[in-house]
Amino acid sequence: MKKTLSIILALAILSIAVTGVFAQGENYTIGFSPYTLTNEYFTAVQNGVETACKEIGCEVISFDPQNDPTAQSTQIDDMIASGIDALVYIPYDSAGARTVLQTCRDAGVKVINIDNVIQEADYDLVDGIIASDNEELGYLSGKWVAENHPEGANVLIAHLQTAESCVINVAGFWKGIEENAKDLALFKEVQVVEGGGATDITYNAVSDALQAHDDINVIYCINDTSAMGAISAVAEAGKTDSIDILGKDGAPIGKHAINEGTLKQSSAQRPTYMGYMGVMEAVDLLNGKEIEFNVSIPSYSIDESNIADYDLDAWDALE
């Protein structure tokens, strides 16, 4: 029986509606600030935000800072000046979010931090956090490597080191290897490269790494978008059959690549649901209700063994 994520999410939303957890939007204005909209993962989050706002009668304001933290800060200032009541916020730099958060707090704007979690020292300036279980996302990939490379592996990490969520992903990846490998000493981190979470940057970084190291046989990428760059670099180097590439997100591009055999595994997230919940929790706060401060959304593993269970062209679309 095929796994239909959209049905699961629809049932969850129906349950919310029946129990009356979320109230109407009361004509609130919700700001949405991702750090980019050039990545389809974040457009999936935006779809969830817009769906929620439409359902409960909120206006939504969003901008695309295009991976520029200064632009993101300026855009949030503009949103505050426009009169937003709450902000659904994905920071570019987890460690540099405090100034923006303080500005929101001083303006009386509620903040729901989603996806890329801020540093714990700044938790006092947000009203709620919703994110995937970032350790689990990495853990599932590490477990796959341990199980499919029982004799060990030389690993290249294509990172996004400014994102706290990605730091946690990579730590979870190594934990997945540690807890499932017969001999941890057989697994070596050859190099960490900065892929920026982008296809072109990762392609260049991986190409350089492959020239410097001829013994790499596993590449772990912190999203499927960067994994596409790794796939191209590996193919160009003529090493497609000797290097296993793993991604993260369960994006349509990732699922197609798994189906084609160029990507071995991706730990999937629920970005549309995350954006939807961000708005709903913000509105609950604005209506004086209590919410769970830190919500973790479970992830799941996709590889060749179960790829037929998923719609290759869809995220977790809400229906």
C-alpha positions, 0 to 999 in steps of 0.5 A, a space after each residue: 500500500 502506497 504511503 500517501 503523506 498528503 492524506 496523513 497531513 490532511 487527517 492531522 489538519 482535520 483533527 486540529 479543526 475538529 478539536 478547535 485548537 486553532 482559531 480564525 485569523 482575525 485579519 492578522 498580517 503574517 510576515 514570512 521570511 525565509 533566507 531564500 526562495 530560489 530553493 524549491 524547499 523554501 517555496 514548499 514552505 511558503 506554499 504552506 504559509 500561504 495555504 494557512 493564511 488563506 484558510 483562516 483569513 490572514 494577509 501574508 507578506 513575504 520577501 526573498 533575501 536571496 541568501 543575504 542576511 543583511 537583506 533579510 534583516 532589512 526586509 524584516 524591518 520593512 515588514 514590521 513597518 508594514 504592520 505585521 502581527 507575527 513573523 514566521 522566520 527562517 534565519 540565514 545565519 542561526 548565530 546572527 539572529 538575535 538582533 532581528 529577534 530583539 527588533 521583533 520583540 521590541 515591536 510586539 511582533 510574535 515570532 515562530 522560528 521554523 526549519 533552521 533553528 536559532 541558537 539556544 541562547 536566543 530562545 528567549 526572543 522567540 515565541 515558538 520553534 517548529 523544525 524537523 528532527 534535524 538529528 534524525 534526518 542525519 541519523 537516517 543517512 548515517 545508518 544507511 551508510 553503515 548498513 550499505 558500507 559494512 567494510 567502511 567508507 571515506 566520506 566527503 561532507 557537502 555542508 552549509 555551515 552557517 545553518 544550525 540545522 545543518 550542523 545538527 544534521 551532520 552530527 546526526 549523520 555521524 551518530 547514525 554511523 557510530 551506532 550502526 557500524 560494526 567498526 567505527 574506525 573504518 569510517 573516515 571523514 576525508 574533507 568537509 566542503 562548503 556547498 552553500 546548500 546550492 547546486 552550483 557551489 556544491 558542484 565546484 566544491 565537490 569537483 575540487 575535492 575529488 581532484 584532491 582525494 581519489 579515495 572518496 566513496 560516500 558523499 553526504 549532502 545537507 540537502 537534495 539541491 546540493 546533492 544535484 551538484 555532487 551528482 554532476 561533479 561525480 559523473 564528470 569525474 567518471 566515478 558514478 559507479 564508485 561513489 554513493 551520494 546521499 541527500 536530505 529533504 525528500 525533494 522531488 528532484 531528490 526522489 527522481 534522482 533516487 528513482 534513476 539511481 544517481 542518488 542513493 538515499 534522502 532523509 525527507 522533511 515536511 516543509 509545506 506542513 512546517 509552514 502551515 503549522 508556523 502560521 497556525 501557531 502564530 495565530 493561536 498566540 495572537 489569540 491568547 492561546 498557549 502553544 507547545 514551544 518546541 515542536 519536532 516533526 519526524 523525518 523518514 528515509 527514502 531509498 531504492 527500497 521504498 521509492 515506489 511508495 512516493 509521488 516523485 513530483 510532490 512534496 508533502 502537499 496539503 490537500 
